[in-house]
Amino acid sequence: MWIWLALASAILLGFYDVAKKYSLKRNGIYFVILAATGFTAVFLCPFLSPGPAAYHLKIAVKAVIVTATWLSGMEALRLLPITTVSTFKASRPMFVVLFSILLFGERLNLWHWLGVAAVLVALWLLGAASGREGFRFGSGRGFWALIISMVTGVASALWDKYIISSFVFEGPLSPVYAALPENLQVPLFLQSWTNVYITILLAVIVAVKAVRDGERRERFRWDWSLLAIAVLITFSDAIYFLAINQEGSLLSVISLVRRFSIVVTFFVGAIIFREGKIKGKSAALAFMIVGILLLMYGSL
């Protein structure tokens, strides 16, 4: 069951990335993320419930990590083609595997190594195709934003599993939770409070930035894509948290399956934004998918 939940989350995540790219046409990065998380916090406010201070501290740490991931990811989307960003970010599972070796002493099997090799080939092909558009790996603000988004995204995935496994509640958290399956309580508690903390953090950042910029500050423009972002990420994250809270679920496999969001992001984004060099990037995408499948097979 959890594998299909992960796939559903991936599809929604792909459309979420497309909506983010589109929203940047009318608003700056901070306004887009603040509006999206604000709407999401409102959607999930019925599930806010008091909890131990230690739990809230862990969620606050997650909020900081996620905020860094989103801000750097949005900066990369603003500066780079969506086909480049989505394909590069799809290599995240390889880094999850490598960090697992460094942090937890895990060993790679043959399928893992083949998957890593395929991902490296994909990154090389992506670099060659993107280079023809003027983007070079290893230099430029867009590249470093992409790297920061990658690193913090991996940290967020590892932190999610730790939080989910460490939160234990005895009985329903509130009357709202009493009508829900028990395995939904922790995910909704985590998701609702995370968005509240992210919204507060971003509101402070936007306020400070507005005071600093004065008359040069950015103006907010309403766009329905902001609401679409909130709806898509709310459901994608809810399904994701439900998946990792299922008995027997494997974070490594779920993280790999979620990377299939690149299929939606790549092709839908390419059509909407009419980006070039699609042929070369398609080859990179093909190797990336093969790499993900090999990593997934090696983790089963």
C-alpha positions as CSV (number, residue, x, y, z in Angstrom):
1,M,0.0,0.0,0.0
2,W,2.7,2.5,0.9
3,I,4.5,2.1,-2.4
4,W,1.3,3.3,-4.2
5,L,0.9,6.2,-1.8
6,A,4.5,7.2,-2.6
7,L,3.7,7.1,-6.3
8,A,0.6,9.3,-5.9
9,S,2.6,11.7,-3.9
10,A,5.2,11.8,-6.7
11,I,2.6,12.7,-9.3
12,L,1.2,15.6,-7.2
13,L,4.8,16.7,-6.4
14,G,5.5,17.0,-10.2
15,F,2.5,19.3,-10.8
16,Y,3.5,21.2,-7.6
17,D,6.9,22.0,-9.2
18,V,5.3,23.2,-12.4
19,A,2.9,25.5,-10.5
20,K,5.9,27.0,-8.5
21,K,7.7,27.8,-11.8
22,Y,4.6,29.4,-13.2
23,S,3.9,31.5,-10.1
24,L,7.4,33.1,-10.3
25,K,6.2,35.0,-13.4
26,R,4.2,37.3,-11.2
27,N,5.7,37.2,-7.7
28,G,9.1,37.0,-6.0
29,I,10.3,33.8,-4.3
30,Y,9.5,34.9,-0.7
31,F,5.9,35.9,-1.6
32,V,5.3,32.7,-3.5
33,I,6.4,30.4,-0.6
34,L,4.8,32.5,2.1
35,A,1.5,32.5,0.3
36,A,1.7,28.7,-0.4
37,T,2.6,27.8,3.2
38,G,0.1,30.2,4.6
39,F,-2.7,28.6,2.7
40,T,-1.5,25.2,3.6
41,A,-1.4,26.1,7.3
42,V,-5.0,27.3,7.0
43,F,-6.0,24.1,5.4
44,L,-4.4,22.0,8.1
45,C,-5.4,24.2,11.1
46,P,-8.1,21.8,12.3
47,F,-5.3,19.3,13.0
48,L,-3.3,21.6,15.3
49,S,-3.1,20.0,18.7
50,P,-0.9,20.6,21.7
51,G,2.1,18.3,22.1
52,P,5.3,17.9,24.1
53,A,7.7,20.7,23.9
54,A,10.4,18.3,22.7
55,Y,8.3,17.4,19.7
56,H,7.7,21.0,18.8
57,L,11.5,21.6,19.0
58,K,12.1,18.8,16.5
59,I,9.3,20.2,14.2
60,A,10.9,23.7,14.4
61,V,14.2,22.2,13.2
62,K,12.4,20.6,10.3
63,A,10.8,23.9,9.5
64,V,14.2,25.6,9.2
65,I,15.5,22.8,7.0
66,V,12.4,22.8,4.7
67,T,12.5,26.6,4.5
68,A,16.1,26.5,3.3
69,T,15.2,23.8,0.8
70,W,12.2,25.7,-0.6
71,L,14.0,29.1,-0.9
72,S,17.1,27.6,-2.6
73,G,14.9,25.4,-4.8
74,M,12.8,28.4,-5.9
75,E,15.9,30.4,-6.6
76,A,17.1,27.6,-8.8
77,L,13.8,27.4,-10.6
78,R,13.8,31.2,-11.1
79,L,17.3,31.2,-12.7
80,L,17.4,27.8,-14.5
81,P,15.2,25.9,-16.9
82,I,12.7,23.7,-15.1
83,T,13.8,20.7,-17.2
84,T,17.4,21.2,-15.9
85,V,16.3,21.6,-12.2
86,S,13.9,18.7,-12.2
87,T,16.4,16.3,-13.7
88,F,19.2,17.4,-11.5
89,K,17.1,17.2,-8.3
90,A,16.1,13.6,-9.3
91,S,19.6,12.6,-8.4
92,R,18.8,13.1,-4.7
93,P,18.2,9.4,-4.1
94,M,21.8,8.7,-5.0
95,F,23.0,11.2,-2.4
96,V,20.6,9.7,0.2
97,V,22.3,6.3,-0.5
98,L,25.8,7.8,-0.2
99,F,25.0,9.7,3.0
100,S,23.5,6.5,4.4
101,I,27.0,4.9,3.9
102,L,28.8,7.8,5.6
103,L,26.3,8.3,8.4
104,F,24.9,4.9,9.1
105,G,27.6,2.5,7.8
106,E,25.3,1.0,5.2
107,R,26.8,-1.0,2.3
108,L,26.0,-0.8,-1.4
109,N,25.1,-3.9,-3.4
110,L,25.8,-4.3,-7.1
111,W,22.4,-2.9,-8.1
112,H,23.1,0.2,-6.0
113,W,26.4,0.8,-7.7
114,L,24.9,0.3,-11.1
115,G,22.2,2.9,-10.1
116,V,24.8,5.3,-9.0
117,A,26.7,4.9,-12.3
118,A,23.5,5.5,-14.3
119,V,22.8,8.7,-12.3
120,L,26.3,10.0,-12.8
121,V,25.9,9.4,-16.6
122,A,22.6,11.3,-16.4
123,L,24.2,14.2,-14.7
124,W,27.0,14.3,-17.3
125,L,24.5,14.3,-20.1
126,L,22.4,17.0,-18.3
127,G,25.5,19.1,-17.9
128,A,26.3,18.8,-21.6
129,A,22.8,19.7,-22.7
130,S,22.4,22.6,-20.2
131,G,25.8,23.9,-21.2
132,R,24.4,24.7,-24.6
133,E,21.9,26.9,-22.8
134,G,24.7,28.8,-21.1
135,F,24.4,27.0,-17.7
136,R,27.6,25.4,-16.3
137,F,27.7,23.0,-13.4
138,G,30.1,24.3,-10.7
139,S,29.5,28.0,-11.3
140,G,26.7,30.6,-11.0
141,R,24.1,31.5,-8.4
142,G,21.6,29.0,-9.9
143,F,24.0,26.1,-9.6
144,W,24.7,26.8,-5.9
145,A,21.1,27.3,-5.1
146,L,20.4,23.9,-6.7
147,I,23.2,22.3,-4.5
148,I,21.8,23.8,-1.3
149,S,18.3,22.6,-2.2
150,M,19.7,19.1,-2.8
151,V,21.7,18.9,0.5
152,T,18.9,20.3,2.6
153,G,16.3,18.1,0.8
154,V,18.3,15.0,1.7
155,A,18.6,16.2,5.3
156,S,14.8,16.8,5.4
157,A,14.1,13.3,4.3
158,L,16.3,11.7,6.9
159,W,14.9,14.0,9.6
160,D,11.3,13.1,8.6
161,K,11.9,9.4,9.2
162,Y,13.5,10.2,12.6
163,I,10.6,12.4,13.7
164,I,7.9,10.0,12.6
165,S,9.5,7.1,14.4
166,S,10.1,9.1,17.6
167,F,6.6,10.6,18.1
168,V,4.3,8.5,20.2
169,F,0.8,9.6,21.3
170,E,-1.5,7.7,23.6
171,G,-5.1,8.1,22.4
172,P,-6.5,10.7,20.1
173,L,-4.8,14.1,20.1
174,S,-8.1,16.0,19.9
175,P,-11.8,15.3,19.0
176,V,-10.9,15.9,15.3
177,Y,-8.3,13.1,15.4
178,A,-10.7,10.7,17.1
179,A,-12.5,10.2,13.8
180,L,-9.3,9.4,11.9
181,P,-7.3,6.2,11.6
182,E,-4.5,6.0,14.3
183,N,-1.7,6.0,11.7
184,L,-2.8,9.4,10.4
185,Q,-2.3,11.2,13.8
186,V,1.4,11.6,13.8
187,P,1.7,12.6,10.0
188,L,-1.1,15.3,10.4
189,F,0.3,16.6,13.6
190,L,3.8,16.9,12.0
191,Q,2.5,18.4,8.7
192,S,0.2,21.0,10.4
193,W,2.7,22.3,12.8
194,T,5.5,22.3,10.3
195,N,3.6,24.6,8.0
196,V,2.7,26.9,10.9
197,Y,6.4,27.3,11.8
198,I,7.5,27.7,8.2
199,T,4.8,30.4,7.7
200,I,5.9,32.3,10.9
201,L,9.6,32.0,9.8
202,L,8.9,33.3,6.3
203,A,6.7,36.1,7.6
204,V,9.6,37.4,9.7
205,I,12.0,37.1,6.8
206,V,9.6,39.0,4.4
207,A,9.0,41.7,7.1
208,V,12.7,42.2,7.7
209,K,13.4,42.2,3.9
210,A,10.6,44.8,3.4
211,V,12.0,47.1,6.0
212,R,15.5,46.7,4.6
213,D,14.5,47.4,1.0
214,G,12.2,50.3,1.7
215,E,10.7,51.7,-1.5
216,R,12.5,49.1,-3.5
217,R,10.6,46.3,-1.9
218,E,8.7,43.8,-4.1
219,R,5.0,44.1,-4.6
220,F,2.7,41.2,-4.1
221,R,0.3,40.2,-7.0
222,W,-2.5,37.7,-6.5
223,D,-2.4,34.7,-8.8
224,W,-4.4,31.5,-8.6
225,S,-1.3,29.4,-9.0
226,L,-0.5,30.3,-5.4
227,L,-3.6,28.5,-4.2
228,A,-2.8,25.6,-6.6
229,I,0.7,25.3,-5.0
230,A,-0.8,25.0,-1.5
231,V,-3.4,22.4,-2.5
232,L,-0.9,20.3,-4.4
233,I,1.8,20.3,-1.6
234,T,-0.8,19.7,1.1
235,F,-2.0,16.5,-0.5
236,S,1.4,15.4,-1.7
237,D,2.9,15.8,1.8
238,A,-0.1,14.2,3.5
239,I,0.2,11.1,1.4
240,Y,4.0,11.1,1.8
241,F,3.8,11.2,5.6
242,L,1.1,8.6,5.6
243,A,3.3,6.4,3.4
244,I,6.4,6.6,5.7
245,N,4.2,5.9,8.7
246,Q,2.9,2.6,7.3
247,E,4.2,-0.5,8.9
248,G,7.2,-1.9,7.0
249,S,7.7,1.2,4.9
250,L,11.2,2.0,3.6
251,L,12.2,5.6,3.5
252,S,14.9,4.9,0.9
253,V,12.4,3.3,-1.5
254,I,9.8,6.0,-0.8
255,S,12.3,8.7,-1.5
256,L,13.2,6.9,-4.8
257,V,9.6,6.6,-5.9
258,R,8.9,10.2,-5.2
259,R,11.7,11.2,-7.7
260,F,9.4,10.0,-10.5
261,S,7.8,13.4,-10.1
262,I,10.4,14.5,-12.6
263,V,8.5,12.7,-15.4
264,V,5.5,15.1,-14.8
265,T,7.8,18.1,-14.2
266,F,9.9,17.5,-17.2
267,F,7.3,16.9,-19.9
268,V,4.5,19.2,-18.6
269,G,7.1,21.9,-17.8
270,A,8.7,21.6,-21.2
271,I,5.3,22.0,-22.9
272,I,4.1,24.9,-20.8
273,F,7.4,26.8,-20.8
274,R,8.6,25.7,-24.2
275,E,12.2,25.1,-23.1
276,G,14.9,24.1,-25.6
277,K,17.5,21.4,-25.7
278,I,14.8,18.8,-24.8
279,K,16.4,16.0,-26.8
280,G,19.7,16.0,-24.9
281,K,17.9,16.4,-21.6
282,S,15.5,13.5,-22.5
283,A,18.6,11.2,-22.7
284,A,19.7,12.5,-19.3
285,L,16.1,11.9,-18.0
286,A,16.2,8.3,-19.3
287,F,19.4,7.5,-17.6
288,M,18.1,9.1,-14.4
289,I,15.0,7.0,-14.4
290,V,17.1,3.8,-15.0
291,G,19.3,4.8,-12.1
292,I,16.3,5.3,-9.8
293,L,14.9,2.0,-10.8
294,L,18.2,0.2,-10.2
295,L,18.5,1.9,-6.8
296,M,15.0,1.0,-6.0
297,Y,15.5,-2.6,-7.0
298,G,18.6,-2.8,-4.9
299,S,16.7,-1.5,-1.9
300,L,13.8,-4.0,-2.0
